[in-house]
Every structure is written in C-alpha cells, then in structure tokens.
Amino acid sequence: MVDLAMNRRRFLEGTALLALTGALPSGCATAPQTGATASLNNVLVLVELNGGNDGLNTVIPYADPLYAKLRPTIGLPREQLVQLTDKIGLHPGLAPLQSAWAERELAIVQGVGYAEPNLSHFRSIEIWESASDSDELLPDGWLARVLVKQPGAARRPAEGAVFGRPSIGPLMGANARAVLMDSVQNFANKATKVQPLTASGGNAALAHVVRTQGEIARAGEMLAAKLQAKPTPIQTPFPKTNLGGQMSNAARLIASGADVPVIKVSLGSFDTHTYERNTHDRLMAELGGALGAFRLAMIETGQWSRVAVMTYSEFGRRAGENSAQGTDHGTAAPHFVMGPGVRGGFHGKAPALDDLADGNLKHQVDFRDMYASVLKQWWNIDPRQAMNRTGADLKLFG
Amino acid sequence: MLKFVVNCVLAIAGSIALAGPAGALSPDEARHLLLRTGFGATPMQIRALEPMDRAKAVRTILDSTTTEAVTPPPAFMSNPRPDWPAHYKSTDEDAKGVFNRARDAEAVQLKAWWYAEMIATPSPFTERMVLFWHNHFTSGMDKVRHTDLLFRQNALFRTHATGSFRTLLQAVAKDPAMVRYLDSQANKKAAPNENFARELLELFTLGEGHYSEKDIREAARAFTGWHMNDADGQFRFNKGQHDDGDKTVLGKTGKFDGNDVIDVILAKPEAAQFVTAKLWREFVSDTSDKAEINRLAKIYRDNDYDTRKLLEALFAAPAFWAPENRGSLVKSPVELMVGTVRTFEIPVADTTPFVEYGKRLRQDIFNPPNVKGWPGGNWWISTYTLLERRELVLRLLNGSDLGAAPGGGGMGGNAMGGNSMSMAATPAAAGAPDPAAPKPVPGIALWVNAHGDLAKSADGAAKLLLAAGPVAPPAADKTGRAMVEALVLDPAYQVK
C-alpha cells in the first residue's frame, strides 16, 4: 500500500516536471527542494474555515463514549462516518478526501490551538494570521513577514492571491503584495487596461490606492501573459459551490505556472451557535467536494507535486453542545494538510474529552508549529524568520 | 520648523485668497466638511457653506438631521407579515423554497429602498449616521431573514441617529432583528447563549480586553428571556426563561436584567472611549489620537452619551479640519456610489442596480460580512475592488443601468436644486426602453454644462471633485468630459 503510493507519487512528480519544463522557461522547479535555497515554486493553498470550525464534528472520536454524551443531538452516529481507524472517523461530507487519505497525502493534525486561548472571533483570527502569542500584537501576517524576505520578488506577480472572503489575513502588511480576484481570467482582462502611476500618493490612504493600482497593472500584465501561454482549460469538474469556484480559480492560477507562492480561499460561516448540523453538514460537504476536485485537477494538470493545502480557523468549538443544538466558541481543533509531499496520517494528539478547561478542549499542538513545518519542510525557509519557533516536533512533510 | 513656517505662509496665503467674512470657510474646507459628513458635494452646496464659519457650518449640518426617511417604505412593508411559525413548521420543501425566494426578493427591495433614501434625503448626514450604526450594531439578512425586522431596525437607527447612545443601546438589545441575529432567542435560563452578551461587550461598548469570559457568561444571564415573537415580530419578555438571580458583571453584583447590565457597562469610561474612537475613525482619521479621543469621550460620558453633543465636539476638533487629514480616508462603496450620483446630480429612476453594485464593491448593505461589520478604511481598496470601483464610477457617469428617464429628468431646470435633489427614485418604467427615445443625458455632460464656469480648467474641476490634488493631473489638452473622466479615475477620487 505504502509502496504503491510512493511509486504513484514519484510518477506524478515526473509528469509534473515534464509538463512544466515543456511549456515554461527555466527556473520553474517542482518537487520539494532539499537544497539550501528557498523554493517558492512550491505553492501553499490556505483554506480559512471562517467563524470557528467545530473540530469534534469534523474529525470525530466516535468510539469515545464521552463524544455521544457531549453531543446528544448534534453528534454524528458512527455508521454515517468515513471511518479512518477503529476510533476516529471523518464527517461524511469529507468523503471526497478518502483517496488522499488512502494515498497518504492527507495529514490530520489533532488538537491544534494555543495557550491562553482568546474566544473572540476577531482577536483569535488575528493571533492565527499574525502567528503571535495570545497577548502579543503583531502588525503583519506571518506569510507576509516571511515572503517579502525571499529572493525572486521581481519574478512574482504577487506574494499571494486571495479568492473568496476579502480578507488577506496572513498576507497582510510588511509590503507583501496580495492580489484579490473574483476570477483569474476576469482580473487579467480588466487589469491589463489599467496604467501604473509614476507619482506616489500623499497620505497613507492615497498611497494605498496608488500602490494597489500599481499592483493591479503589474500582476495583470504578468498573469495575462501566463494565461495566454497556457490557455488550455482544466477538464476536472468542480462542484458548483462558492468554495468550488474559488478552488477552480486557484487551480487555474497554479496551472498557468504563475509564480504566486500562496493562494488563500475561504469557507464559512462556521459560527454555528444554533442548529449546527444544518450549516455544518453543508459546509463539510462543500469543503470535501472542493478539495477533492482540486486535488484531481492538480493531478490532471501535472501540478500536484508542487502543491500543499492547509486549513485553519480562529478556534474550534465548545466540547458540549448548547441548548439550541449548536456550539459556542471554543479552543483547540484538528486541521488538515494535504499534498503529495505531505506525510499522511495523524499528527499531534487528540485532546481528552474528560479533561476540559471551562468546557473547552486543551490544545496539544501550537498552531505555529504547523506553520514552522510548512516553512522549513515545504519552502526550506528558517521558521525563525517568521516567529520564535522551530517547529521541531512536527514533521508534516517528507 | 521650516515646515511650520511654510504651513503658516500657506495658511495666510489661503486666508487672503478667501477674502470672505471673518472665519468663513475656504472652498476646500466647505468641500471637506461636505465629503466627510455626507455623500459627495455639488458646487452649489460648497458655495452655500462658504460664507459660514466652522461652527455655523457644522451646526447647519447637524440641525439638518432627521429622524424619519423621506422615501416611502418598500412595497412589502404594506403586506401582512409572512406566517413564519407555519414556515418553520412546514416540511413542504417546495413551499419553503417559494417562501424563501419571496424573502430574498424583499431583501433586494429593502436595499434598493435605502439607496433611494440615501440619494433623495435632504440630510445626507442622517444617512451617514444610520450607516454608521448599521455597521456598529450589525444585523444581516443571511441570518435574520425577516425583512420587515431589518427595515424596522434601520428606522430605529434613524430615530436615534444623533440621540442618546444609552437609549439606542437599550432599544437594540430588544430589537427583534438583533434578537435573531445574535441568538438572544436561544438565551434561556437553564442554558444561557453567550452570543449577544459577548458582542455587547466586545463590539458594541467596551472592546476587547476590558472584560473577562466570566463577565460574558454573567451578562448573558441578565438577558435571558429577551426573546421575540415569530408570529407578530415583536419583542417579548419571556419571564419563565429569565434568570432573576444575582449576577456579577464588571465587578458589580445585583439581580441585574439587561438594562442594568447596560448601565453597568456605560458607567465605564472605556465604553465612551470605544464608541468615540469608532466615530473618530469614521469622520476624522484612520490614525487614532488617544488624548483627543479620551477628551471627546469624556464629553460624551459627561453628557450621558448624547451623541449630538459628541459630534459637535468631534467636528470642532482641530484634527477634523487639519489639512493633513483631508483626503485621508477611503470612501466606502456606498459613499463612492451615492456620492457620485449626488455630486453629478445623475438622474436615477431605479436604484435596484445599486444592490448588485454594492455587493461587487464588498458593501452589501443589510448584509455585513460578519458581526464586526465592514472593516472600512484602506480595506475597501483591494486589487479586486479598485478595478470594480473605477468601472462602476464610469458606468454611473454614463448613466448605464440606472433606468434614467429619457432626457435626464430635465437637467436644465431643476438639476441645480441644491439640497432638494430632484432624483428621488420613482418606480422604473415598465417594459423595454423605447429605441426611438433620446439617449439619457450622462451625468458627466450635465455637470460639465452646469459648472463650466467653475471648472474651466482641470485645476478648477479638481478642487470641486477631489479631496486631494490629483495624483496624475489630466493632460492640458483634456477638457470637458475627457477631463472629468480623468479626474474621477484618479486615485484622489477614491478618498474623502
């Protein structure tokens, strides 16, 4: 099983390499690098689960009797789950991730959170996106801080592309360039008609408009050229959902070969205070469907070897359900990292359901160790460029 | 020091150029006040303010505040309230679909109605305050679904637009749309729901860091039983679900109900500071000035949260008028769109297209992105929205999609009607447009015709239209329409 997966993975890397070298100029490496220089040709796709995803109804400890006790009405019965082990199952909406799991391309990091958890949506997402301590205010996004330090800025249309919810989050500040788009093709079409300005704006607001206009013109020109060189559409169908549309655009952008190291998409709202199952079941299906299609599209276009997908969310939810068949703001939750370079299987540790703090799950893995693993193993960047951590304990790739 | 001298010289030069009555506003100051407190500015409005001094000009704007909309309510408000209890009980998926689509159609009417009011109102400042409160006490169609409740919440913001914040907050806590939006309906004695209490402390009054998780849980108990009746859409105090025991909130203990908790919160200076800081960002600057904000917040608290008193002090603050703060705030999408319509006096027969425009520009009114509302400021401008904003401004100026009456609604006669704008939305003419009818007069041509004397040069036009000098001044050979087009596409048109 493992051997087969490995063989298939090498095969994929090979086809990706062929596809790329066939159509692109030099300088477009593919597989994860082991050398000393950063390899920003690897792409990180971030999926923001906006509103605080209920981890206990995502990666479900169905064999633990406490689960059914904490979730008398909103708990999922064992027979509906995608069973991963004799203790843990996935929400049925995530069934499209089964093949990635079987190929050991899906890492499930359990118990992710941070010390002194903050239960405000807005403060907690800031903590996640700036990679700060709970009581520390950092002005810039963790990826913005790191990416602007990497060589090759002139070759990149932008450090990141953002689809969906208009929040650039981890790409904010530090003079990083984040391009928000509705669709890659529309953006390129419109942006090529905009002129960059030679003068700069006076005050900060005006300077922001001028700078944005410059980013439009520059990214538009580079993306239009890439799209023109690779006009072939992707055959893999995407679900006709909001996230499906975003992931389809992410796939188009990656397949064009444009040098954009980060793509952020978003899904929500996961803020399921009341009647959670209606909303959460729909969102899980939307997530599973879009990620499943995205993986197939990347395999189809020979790009999969340079892609990793990672989910994040401001927090998980309270272990026990509330009186309105919902859950209130919580703390730790599991997250997914998916890609052929990923070390599939479980990482971290599921929080014990009989050891809660104020009704909340205790975190087992600091979210920044996930980031550190991505930086070090996926991009070969020293994590200390972004934060005071090395992430030595978590090896999500390899 | 040198900078100071230069500023002084410029200030003196400016006051000489003025040659108006003592303390009278310069044209730049008049335009600044209008852009900051309303939607755009016509040359006539600028002229009307010029003879006044700052205090009088501010008073004129504050005195214009109204508590009722001038636009008749959307049509669905005259219908009987939909039978929500039956809808919630129904298992007929087809019927439920029909019901839901009817509500979605009403939401479009509701949004178009508010755009019409913003365009027609004699007091744009009132609508700016209604927008402010809508973005402070957010409620969204996606969750509320009851369109009549959202209409009534909007009216509530107008009633208290510049009134007492305490009264407004008490009313919001019982507002049926809010009861739905933040799950007060599920807040019961046996199992309190924290959603409203959390946002009350975090987003409505004190701000993050000035309360504990325990304060949230205790405050939630005080609001238990503050429900609404699905059948009639009214607030209902559910005594059986109210926890009348002792609560400890922010260090105070008592058998608190919701209003008591509001009083405990508003006794804290941080509450006044939090709301004042938000008004500062709305009207003065993206950069906070703690000393000034605390000074103003004290005025607010000393006057028992009389919002009008605070606004008088805010608009008198030196920072509000400081030249370096002019043109330093990004226009919200609503300000950009409604401001363009009002500035160019574009005849608008049907405001429905604005609903879609607002969505594209990321300000879907009555549907903020989350309970924190739109972040505002530079967030409005991204690579995506800037492209859309430029495109939409041109569409508005060319009269596209607006269902403008042929001939531009009589531009010659009353288009210059100052405050009494002749562009209240009227029902769109039914049926396809008559191909033989003359093309609508584009707003841009109208403006150039009407103000040719003021806008002979790009320089003169820029002073009327832009809050800051153009980043890329139009070439000298550009005149009339081409010149104005270049100015509205300039980055300076995006700021106020």
Boltz contact constraints between the chains, C-beta under 6 A:
constraints:
  - contact:
      token1: [A, 120]
      token2: [B, 202]
      max_distance: 6.0
  - contact:
      token1: [A, 120]
      token2: [B, 208]
      max_distance: 6.0
  - contact:
      token1: [A, 122]
      token2: [B, 372]
      max_distance: 6.0
  - contact:
      token1: [A, 123]
      token2: [B, 208]
      max_distance: 6.0
  - contact:
      token1: [A, 166]
      token2: [B, 362]
      max_distance: 6.0
  - contact:
      token1: [A, 179]
      token2: [B, 383]
      max_distance: 6.0
  - contact:
      token1: [A, 180]
      token2: [B, 382]
      max_distance: 6.0
  - contact:
      token1: [A, 180]
      token2: [B, 383]
      max_distance: 6.0
  - contact:
      token1: [A, 180]
      token2: [B, 384]
      max_distance: 6.0
  - contact:
      token1: [A, 181]
      token2: [B, 384]
      max_distance: 6.0
  - contact:
      token1: [A, 190]
      token2: [B, 387]
      max_distance: 6.0
  - contact:
      token1: [A, 197]
      token2: [B, 471]
      max_distance: 6.0
  - contact:
      token1: [A, 197]
      token2: [B, 472]
      max_distance: 6.0
  - contact:
      token1: [A, 199]
      token2: [B, 471]
      max_distance: 6.0
  - contact:
      token1: [A, 201]
      token2: [B, 471]
      max_distance: 6.0
  - contact:
      token1: [A, 201]
      token2: [B, 491]
      max_distance: 6.0
  - contact:
      token1: [A, 203]
      token2: [B, 328]
      max_distance: 6.0
  - contact:
      token1: [A, 205]
      token2: [B, 328]
      max_distance: 6.0
  - contact:
      token1: [A, 205]
      token2: [B, 329]
      max_distance: 6.0
  - contact:
      token1: [A, 205]
      token2: [B, 330]
      max_distance: 6.0
  - contact:
      token1: [A, 205]
      token2: [B, 495]
      max_distance: 6.0
  - contact:
      token1: [A, 206]
      token2: [B, 468]
      max_distance: 6.0
  - contact:
      token1: [A, 206]
      token2: [B, 491]
      max_distance: 6.0
  - contact:
      token1: [A, 206]
      token2: [B, 495]
      max_distance: 6.0
  - contact:
      token1: [A, 208]
      token2: [B, 378]
      max_distance: 6.0
  - contact:
      token1: [A, 208]
      token2: [B, 381]
      max_distance: 6.0
  - contact:
      token1: [A, 209]
      token2: [B, 381]
      max_distance: 6.0
  - contact:
      token1: [A, 209]
      token2: [B, 491]
      max_distance: 6.0
  - contact:
      token1: [A, 209]
      token2: [B, 494]
      max_distance: 6.0
  - contact:
      token1: [A, 210]
      token2: [B, 471]
      max_distance: 6.0
  - contact:
      token1: [A, 210]
      token2: [B, 491]
      max_distance: 6.0
  - contact:
      token1: [A, 212]
      token2: [B, 381]
      max_distance: 6.0
  - contact:
      token1: [A, 212]
      token2: [B, 383]
      max_distance: 6.0
  - contact:
      token1: [A, 212]
      token2: [B, 386]
      max_distance: 6.0
  - contact:
      token1: [A, 215]
      token2: [B, 383]
      max_distance: 6.0
  - contact:
      token1: [A, 216]
      token2: [B, 383]
      max_distance: 6.0
  - contact:
      token1: [A, 273]
      token2: [B, 183]
      max_distance: 6.0
  - contact:
      token1: [A, 273]
      token2: [B, 195]
      max_distance: 6.0
  - contact:
      token1: [A, 274]
      token2: [B, 183]
      max_distance: 6.0
  - contact:
      token1: [A, 274]
      token2: [B, 186]
      max_distance: 6.0
  - contact:
      token1: [A, 322]
      token2: [B, 191]
      max_distance: 6.0
  - contact:
      token1: [A, 323]
      token2: [B, 188]
      max_distance: 6.0
  - contact:
      token1: [A, 323]
      token2: [B, 191]
      max_distance: 6.0
  - contact:
      token1: [A, 324]
      token2: [B, 186]
      max_distance: 6.0
  - contact:
      token1: [A, 328]
      token2: [B, 194]
      max_distance: 6.0
